[in-house]
């Protein structure tokens, strides 16, 4: 199946009603994205979508299977079917497929030889950070690093996935933006009396970007106890993994670390499913529900902006929008997306 996966992208194999340009789709299909929360994928098939491709995700004897959500006999969605003895069963005519995608049974003709054409398109699946990851065109695993998740000194928190009727590029840029805190996040942690963005630098490390941003903007939420000393300088380290993932490490007082992995999974060109694993090495006994509630509120504040921006797609032509010094990370991010080959005037 690996060879078939590598050959998948072509002009004739784009998803039906694809919202991306063929060139952008081919490039984006080479990367890995999360498509589901691992605990939510059991034997019952679940329909998901990535880059306009309809997929089905389920477990076969504990192993995660991701395949195109299509039985090639009559085009029925396998996500409406079920799993028996590790095999997925088509709800229309009962065809059965094993975890490698091979058809093992055609109930209407139980004694007949099964055509080798009756097989599913199966994609690679990796379970990491509490998420299920896949790629539509690459068998070479490319998943962002997130060291806090494996560190025994950190606790791990996984909020529910969060849908945004906006592009993954716009959501990513909002996550990297440091000048919107005082205006968008006024109900959570922003301060209208602390708007200045100090100078900071962005550097390149291989195919990644790293930005280190120091400021006095607190990361404690409104109404929370703030034990930071007066004048404490907060360090926020952003690391970008193209095309649509980034980590943020916030340095709290007394060597506290909060790590957030922002994964914008492009359902389509203008619809995003956000996955956001969180790790921290402090407040380990604080209710997890409070952390989830706070972060969902932050996501909601950002969503209002992302869903209302014009143009809806992230312009990679730097002359298309105005920029200020606070936009250094955003500018470098747009340049990085251009470098990997995405279109200058249209991308997800």
C-alpha positions in Angstrom: 0.0 0.0 0.0 2.9 2.4 0.5 3.6 2.5 -3.2 0.0 3.2 -3.9 -0.1 6.0 -1.3 3.0 7.6 -2.9 1.3 7.6 -6.3 -2.0 9.0 -5.1 -1.8 12.7 -6.0 -2.6 13.5 -9.6 -4.9 15.7 -11.6 -7.5 12.9 -11.9 -7.4 11.8 -8.3 -8.2 15.0 -6.5 -11.2 14.8 -4.1 -14.6 15.4 -5.5 -15.4 19.2 -5.4 -11.9 20.0 -4.2 -11.7 23.5 -2.8 -7.9 23.7 -3.3 -6.0 24.4 -6.5 -4.5 21.1 -7.8 -1.0 22.5 -7.2 -1.7 23.4 -3.6 -3.5 20.2 -2.9 -0.6 18.1 -4.1 1.8 19.9 -1.9 -0.4 19.9 1.2 -1.2 16.2 0.7 2.5 15.4 1.3 2.3 16.5 5.0 0.8 14.8 8.1 -2.2 16.1 10.0 -4.3 14.9 13.0 -7.8 13.9 12.0 -9.3 12.6 15.3 -8.8 12.3 19.1 -7.5 8.8 19.7 -9.9 7.9 22.6 -12.9 8.7 20.3 -11.8 6.1 17.7 -12.9 2.6 18.6 -14.4 -0.2 16.6 -17.4 1.9 15.4 -16.3 3.6 12.1 -16.1 7.4 12.3 -16.2 9.7 9.2 -13.5 12.4 9.0 -12.4 14.7 6.3 -8.9 16.0 5.4 -8.1 18.2 2.4 -11.6 17.5 1.1 -10.9 13.8 1.1 -13.6 11.8 2.9 -12.0 9.2 5.2 -13.2 6.5 7.6 -11.3 5.9 10.8 -11.8 2.8 13.1 -9.9 0.2 15.1 -9.2 -3.3 14.0 -8.1 -5.5 16.9 -6.8 -2.3 18.6 -5.0 -1.1 15.5 -6.1 2.3 14.0 -7.1 2.0 10.3 -7.7 5.0 8.1 -9.1 4.5 4.6 -11.0 6.4 1.9 -14.7 6.4 3.0 -15.8 4.6 -0.1 -16.7 1.1 -1.1 -15.8 0.9 -4.8 -18.6 -1.5 -5.5 -21.4 1.1 -5.5 -19.9 4.1 -3.8 -21.4 3.6 -0.3 -19.7 5.3 2.7 -18.1 2.8 4.9 -18.5 5.1 7.9 -22.1 4.0 7.9 -21.0 0.4 8.3 -19.6 -1.6 11.2 -16.6 -3.7 12.2 -16.9 -7.5 12.7 -13.8 -9.6 13.7 -11.5 -6.7 12.8 -13.0 -6.2 9.3 -15.1 -3.3 8.2 -18.4 -4.2 6.6 -20.1 -2.1 3.9 -23.7 -1.2 4.9 -25.0 -1.4 1.4 -24.2 -5.0 0.2 -22.1 -6.4 3.1 -18.7 -6.5 1.4 -16.0 -7.0 4.0 -12.5 -5.5 4.0 -9.5 -6.3 6.2 -7.2 -3.7 7.8 -4.9 -3.8 4.7 -7.9 -2.9 2.5 -8.3 -6.3 0.8 -11.9 -7.4 0.2 -12.4 -10.7 2.0 -16.1 -11.4 1.3 -18.9 -10.7 -1.2 -22.0 -12.1 0.4 -24.0 -12.2 -2.9 -21.4 -14.6 -4.3 -19.8 -16.4 -1.4 -18.0 -19.0 -3.6 -16.8 -16.7 -6.3 -13.2 -15.4 -6.7 -12.9 -11.8 -5.5 -11.5 -9.3 -7.9 -8.3 -7.7 -6.8 -9.8 -4.4 -7.8 -12.1 -4.6 -4.8 -9.8 -3.0 -2.3 -9.8 0.1 -0.2 -7.4 3.0 -0.4 -5.7 2.8 3.0 -3.6 5.6 4.5 -0.9 5.4 7.2 -2.1 6.0 10.8 0.0 7.0 13.8 -1.3 7.6 17.3 0.6 10.3 19.1 -0.2 13.1 21.7 -3.6 11.6 22.1 -4.4 12.2 18.4 -4.7 10.1 15.3 -2.4 11.4 12.5 -2.3 10.6 8.8 -1.0 11.8 5.4 -2.7 11.4 2.0 0.5 11.1 0.0 3.5 10.4 2.2 4.4 7.2 4.0 7.4 9.0 5.7 6.2 10.1 9.1 6.4 13.8 9.7 4.8 14.7 13.0 5.7 17.8 15.0 7.8 17.3 18.2 6.1 18.0 21.5 8.5 17.0 24.3 6.2 17.8 27.2 3.8 15.0 26.3 6.4 12.3 27.0 8.0 14.1 30.0 6.9 12.4 33.4 7.3 15.8 35.1 4.4 17.2 33.0 0.7 16.5 33.1 -1.1 16.2 29.8 -4.5 17.8 28.8 -6.4 17.3 25.6 -9.3 19.7 24.9 -12.0 18.6 22.5 -11.4 19.3 18.8 -12.6 22.8 17.8 -14.1 23.6 14.4 -13.5 26.9 12.7 -15.2 28.1 9.5 -12.0 29.6 8.3 -8.7 28.7 6.7 -5.9 26.8 8.4 -3.4 29.5 7.3 -5.4 32.3 8.9 -5.8 30.2 12.2 -2.1 29.5 12.3 -1.2 33.1 11.8 -3.6 34.1 14.6 -1.9 31.6 16.9 1.5 33.2 16.1 0.3 36.8 16.4 1.5 38.6 19.6 -0.1 42.0 19.1 -3.8 40.9 19.3 -3.7 39.8 22.9 -5.0 43.1 24.3 -7.9 43.4 21.8 -9.1 39.8 21.1 -8.5 38.1 24.4 -9.8 40.8 26.8 -12.1 38.3 28.6 -9.3 35.7 29.1 -5.8 37.2 29.6 -5.4 40.3 27.5 -4.8 43.8 28.9 -5.9 46.9 27.0 -3.4 48.8 29.2 -0.5 46.7 28.0 -0.5 46.8 24.2 3.2 47.5 23.3 5.0 44.7 21.5 8.7 44.8 22.3 11.3 44.0 19.5 11.9 40.3 19.0 13.6 38.1 16.4 12.6 35.1 14.3 15.2 32.6 13.2 15.2 29.6 10.9 16.1 26.1 12.1 16.0 23.7 9.1 12.5 23.8 7.8 11.1 25.3 11.0 10.8 28.8 12.4 11.6 29.8 16.0 10.5 33.1 17.6 11.3 34.1 21.2 9.1 36.8 22.5 9.6 38.6 25.9 6.9 40.8 27.3 5.1 41.8 30.6 1.8 40.4 29.3 0.7 37.8 31.9 -0.5 34.3 30.8 -2.7 33.9 33.9 -6.3 34.1 33.1 -8.6 36.9 34.4 -9.8 36.1 37.9 -6.9 33.6 38.5 -4.4 34.1 41.3 -1.2 35.7 39.7 1.8 34.8 41.8 4.2 36.4 39.2 6.4 39.2 40.8 5.8 42.7 39.6 7.6 43.4 36.4 8.0 39.7 35.6 9.1 39.1 32.0 7.2 36.4 30.3 9.0 34.4 27.6 6.9 32.8 24.8 8.7 30.5 22.5 7.0 29.7 19.2 8.1 26.9 16.9 6.5 26.5 13.5 6.2 23.2 11.7 4.9 23.8 8.2 2.4 23.9 6.9 -0.2 24.2 9.7 1.3 23.3 13.1 3.1 25.3 15.8 4.1 24.8 19.4 4.1 27.5 22.1 6.1 27.2 25.3 5.3 29.8 27.9 7.8 30.3 30.8 6.0 30.8 34.1 7.5 31.9 37.4 9.6 29.3 39.4 10.6 27.4 36.2 7.0 26.6 35.3 6.4 25.6 31.7 3.2 25.5 29.7 3.4 23.8 26.3 0.7 24.0 23.7 0.7 22.3 20.3 -1.6 24.1 17.8 -2.5 21.7 15.0 -4.8 23.3 12.3 -6.1 20.3 10.3 -7.4 21.6 6.9 -10.8 19.9 6.4 -11.2 22.0 3.3 -9.7 25.3 2.1 -11.9 27.3 4.3 -12.8 25.0 7.1 -10.4 23.9 9.9 -10.5 21.4 12.7 -8.2 22.5 15.5 -6.5 20.0 17.8 -4.5 21.3 20.7 -2.6 19.0 23.2 -1.4 20.9 26.3 1.3 19.9 28.8 2.5 21.7 32.0 4.8 21.1 34.9 2.9 23.1 37.5 -0.5 23.3 39.1 -0.7 19.5 38.6 -3.6 19.2 41.0 -5.7 21.9 39.5 -9.0 20.7 37.9 -8.4 19.7 34.2 -11.9 21.0 33.4 -10.8 24.5 34.3 -7.9 24.4 31.9 -10.1 23.0 29.1 -12.8 25.6 29.7 -10.2 28.4 29.6 -8.6 27.3 26.4 -11.9 26.8 24.7 -12.8 30.4 25.6 -9.5 31.5 24.0 -10.2 29.5 20.9 -13.7 31.0 20.7 -12.2 34.5 20.9 -9.8 33.7 18.0 -12.5 32.0 16.0 -14.6 35.2 15.7 -11.6 36.9 14.0 -10.5 34.1 11.8 -14.1 33.5 10.5 -14.5 37.1 9.6 -11.2 38.0 7.9 -11.1 39.1 4.3 -9.7 37.6 2.1 -10.6 34.3 3.7 -7.4 32.7 2.4 -4.0 33.7 3.7 -2.3 35.9 1.1 1.3 34.8 0.6 2.1 37.8 -1.6 3.6 40.2 1.0 2.3 43.2 -0.9 -1.3 42.1 -0.5 -1.6 43.3 3.1 0.2 45.9 5.3 2.7 44.8 7.9 4.1 46.2 11.1 7.3 45.2 13.1 5.1 43.0 15.4 4.3 40.9 12.4 7.8 39.4 12.1 6.6 35.8 12.8 3.7 36.2 10.4 5.9 37.5 7.6 8.4 34.6 8.1 5.5 32.1 8.1 4.1 33.4 4.9 7.5 33.3 3.3 7.9 29.7 4.5 4.6 28.6 2.9 5.7 30.2 -0.3 9.0 28.4 -0.1 7.3 25.0 0.1 5.5 25.8 -3.1 2.0 27.0 -2.1 0.3 29.6 -4.4 1.1 33.3 -3.7 -2.5 34.4 -3.8 -4.4 31.4 -2.5 -3.8 28.8 0.1 -5.7 27.2 2.9 
